[in-house]
Amino acid sequence: MDKLKRALSGNDQCDEESGIITQVMDQTTLSWSTRIKGFAICFIVGILCSFLGSFALFLHKGLTVFAVFYTIGNIISLASTCFLMGPFNQFKKMFAPTRVIATILVFISIAITLFAALHLKNAGLALLFIIIQSLAMTWYSLSYIPYARDAVKKTLETCIT
């Protein structure tokens, strides 16, 4: 149908002229309902991984298992937003000037949590990095809500003074 519209409007370009990138992008776009389903599934799987880590902590399986599952859950939950806006737009927004520091802190905290849990096998250090990871993820998430970080800053300033 699109070819017929282009031919009738006098804009008859062959597919080779439109470029391979355009053709691939047209074939790989997801419908809105598929994007929502993908987001929901990834987000729920991420939360389940975090809960499984917490469950392992209560079963005395070790803080290392908790740290790994919690971090994997955060990574999957973070990746779930790629379904909503696409991976390229997500990365553009993640590294926008307003949230580049928060994004870097999230990635660093994820890396050092896994390093402390898997390589160092230091439970106390892994727990500290999990707390830092949670704070970094919260600060990153607040960057998507207009004026949320300013409100948190003002609230903390009021509480401290």
Secondary structure as UniProt FT lines:
FT   HELIX           2..8
FT   TURN            9..10
FT   HELIX           15..18
FT   HELIX           20..28
FT   HELIX           32..58
FT   TURN            59..60
FT   HELIX           63..85
FT   HELIX           87..94
FT   TURN            97..99
FT   HELIX           100..114
FT   HELIX           115..120
FT   HELIX           123..142
FT   TURN            143..144
FT   TURN            146..147
FT   HELIX           148..160
//
